[in-house]
Amino acid sequence: MPYILIHNPGCGSSKKGLELLQANGVAPQVRKYMSAAERLSVEELKDIAKKMGGVSPRVFLREKDAAAAGLSESAGDEDVFAAMAENPKLIQRPIGINGKKAVLGRPNDRLLEIV
């Protein structure tokens, strides 16, 4: 199963995460989730949360963009997943996925934890 990197090429942290993986011999399958053709579905977002240990989607939500997108602080997980699927800008990045594990690359070194 390939290492998948949920990646935004317009984000400095995401670019550094990709460079870090490549420098450590990992050639990830890159998923440019901001592209309409590669957006993440609600089901995929739920799978990522499960692979992160069953966490709330708020763990990988860009809180600073949530309010501007109309997502309230009291929104439940289902509403957060739906908002992220509708507006991928709300997804924190980069996210590494390897088999049954996923990790938010904040800091980027965390991406190597699941290699």
WOMOKA-V722359 format. One record per residue. RES is the residue in three letters. D_LAST is the distance of its C-alpha to the last C-alpha in whole Angstrom. Layout:
RES:D_LAST  RES:D_LAST
//
This chain:
MET:11  PRO:10  TYR:8  ILE:11  LEU:12  ILE:15  HIS:17  ASN:20  PRO:21  GLY:24  CYS:22  GLY:21  SER:19  SER:17  LYS:18  LYS:16  GLY:13  LEU:13  GLU:14  LEU:12  LEU:9  GLN:12  ALA:13  ASN:9  GLY:10  VAL:8  ALA:11  PRO:10  GLN:13  VAL:15  ARG:17  LYS:20  TYR:21  MET:24  SER:26  ALA:28  ALA:27  GLU:23  ARG:24  LEU:22  SER:24  VAL:25  GLU:24  GLU:20  LEU:20  LYS:21  ASP:18  ILE:16  ALA:18  LYS:18  LYS:14  MET:14  GLY:16  GLY:20  VAL:20  SER:23  PRO:22  ARG:24  VAL:21  PHE:20  LEU:23  ARG:25  GLU:28  LYS:30  ASP:30  ALA:31  ALA:34  ALA:35  ALA:34  GLY:36  LEU:34  SER:35  GLU:34  SER:35  ALA:33  GLY:32  ASP:28  GLU:30  ASP:31  VAL:28  PHE:26  ALA:29  ALA:30  MET:26  ALA:26  GLU:30  ASN:29  PRO:25  LYS:26  LEU:26  ILE:22  GLN:20  ARG:17  PRO:15  ILE:13  GLY:9  ILE:9  ASN:7  GLY:10  LYS:12  LYS:10  ALA:10  VAL:11  LEU:13  GLY:12  ARG:16  PRO:15  ASN:13  ASP:11  ARG:10  LEU:8  LEU:5  GLU:6  ILE:4  VAL:0
//
